[in-house]
Every structure is written in C-alpha cells, then in structure tokens.
Amino acid sequence: MEPQRQHLEFVIHSRKSMESAALPDVPHVVVSITTSPFDEARIPSSPHCLGILRLAFFDSDLPAEEDGPDGLFSRDDARQIWRFILPLHEKLRCIVLHCNAGVSRSPGVAAALSKVLCGDDQAFFERYRPNQRVYTLVRDVFAKEFSLPST
C-alpha cells in the first residue's frame, strides 16, 4: 500500500538542547534516544505531547544486514517506533527527536519516518549525517511489516 503523504514537522535536538527546549504547541510526540536505558533524558512537559518513546542503542553504522552485539539498533527497535507512531500519525503535526549530539541517530529515525510518511528525506541528508543502520532498518521494517491506516 502506498502511504498517504502528510505534512509533518520534524525537530531534532541534542540531548542538552532537548532538556531545555520549548516543545511545540501543536500535537506532537517525542522520540528520546540514549545510549543506556538507565540514563533517561529529562523531557520538558507539554500539554500538546501525545507520548514519549524512549529507546537506548549505540550509535553504530554496522550494516543493517548484520546483527552485531547487543546494544545496536535492531528490527525490534524499529518495530517499537512504528507501533508508537502509526496509531497517532493522523493526529501528529510534529515529531521531536533527540539523541546525544543530534547528528546521527535521531536524524536517522527522522529521515526514515519522513520518507515513509511524507515522501521526502532529502533535508536530513543535507543537514545531518543520518545513521544508515537506523535509517535502513526503520524503512525496511515498515515496508515488510506495517502499513498506514486507511482514512
């Protein structure tokens, strides 16, 4: 099924800027990426926030075809992202993401979500260095296991 194209704003932060950010005043979600599950970022509260997904994985560009050691971004991580985003995607106007530096992991997720949900990911590759493992697995899991709800 060809996904419906929608306009979504994507906001990417470093962890430091996320912890002091003013969140959007439109319906949004936050994808919080850290290296350790025991090191949660402090996400500001917002009445417009529809949910927070917390993930922990290393910033490794090991090819998506290779499993690698524990702690790498996995197909299960990609499934968690889609199970979080898809039920809310029609209400969303913004997806806020952060990782430690805001350069690789969160742009990898954002680029893949933007490609599937909006049809374009170019801006992320021009401004950031999206983690290719993350980008590939998020897109691949969507293509093989999910579809957008029909309206």
SVG drawing of the C-alpha trace seen along z (x, -y; Angstrom):
<svg xmlns="http://www.w3.org/2000/svg" viewBox="-11 -27 41 38">
<polyline fill="none" stroke="black" stroke-width="0.4" points="0.0,0.0 1.4,-3.4 1.5,-5.6 -0.6,-8.8 1.6,-11.9 1.2,-14.2 2.9,-17.4 4.8,-16.8 7.4,-19.0 10.5,-17.2 12.5,-18.8 15.9,-17.3 17.8,-18.2 20.9,-17.2 20.2,-15.8 21.4,-19.0 19.1,-21.2 16.2,-18.8 16.3,-19.0 15.8,-22.8 13.7,-23.1 10.3,-24.7 8.2,-21.9 5.8,-22.7 2.4,-24.0 0.8,-21.5 0.1,-17.8 3.5,-16.1 5.4,-13.1 9.0,-12.8 11.4,-10.0 14.2,-10.1 17.3,-8.2 20.1,-7.5 22.9,-5.0 21.9,-3.4 18.3,-2.6 19.3,-3.7 20.2,-7.2 16.9,-8.8 16.8,-12.4 14.6,-14.9 11.9,-15.8 10.1,-19.0 6.3,-18.6 3.8,-19.9 0.0,-19.7 0.4,-19.0 2.6,-15.9 0.8,-12.7 3.5,-10.4 7.2,-9.8 9.1,-6.8 12.4,-6.1 14.9,-3.9 18.5,-3.1 21.1,-2.0 24.7,-2.7 25.5,-5.0 26.9,-2.3 26.6,-2.2 27.2,1.5 25.3,2.6 21.6,3.4 22.1,7.0 24.5,7.8 23.1,8.4 26.2,7.4 26.5,7.2 23.7,6.3 23.0,2.6 22.8,1.9 19.7,0.6 17.6,3.6 14.5,4.6 12.7,4.7 13.6,1.0 12.2,0.2 9.0,2.0 8.7,0.1 9.0,-3.2 6.2,-2.2 3.9,-0.8 4.3,-4.2 4.0,-6.5 1.3,-4.8 -1.6,-4.9 -1.0,-8.6 0.2,-9.7 -3.1,-11.3 -3.2,-13.5 0.5,-14.5 1.8,-17.7 5.3,-17.4 7.8,-14.7 10.5,-15.8 13.6,-13.6 16.9,-13.7 20.0,-11.7 23.2,-12.7 24.6,-15.0 21.5,-15.3 23.6,-14.4 23.3,-10.7 20.8,-8.5 17.8,-10.9 18.3,-12.2 18.4,-8.5 15.0,-7.9 13.6,-11.2 14.8,-10.7 13.2,-7.2 9.9,-8.5 9.8,-11.4 10.5,-9.2 7.6,-6.9 5.1,-9.4 5.9,-12.5 7.7,-11.0 10.9,-13.0 14.0,-12.7 16.5,-14.9 16.7,-17.7 18.0,-15.3 20.9,-14.1 21.8,-17.7 21.9,-18.9 22.9,-15.9 24.7,-12.5 21.8,-10.1 22.8,-6.7 22.5,-4.4 21.7,-1.3 18.9,-3.1 17.5,-4.7 17.6,-1.4 16.0,0.7 13.2,-1.7 12.3,-1.8 12.7,1.9 10.6,2.9 7.8,0.6 7.9,2.0 7.8,5.6 5.6,5.4 3.4,2.3 1.1,0.1 -0.6,-3.2 -4.2,-3.0 -6.7,-3.9 -8.8,-7.0"/>
</svg>
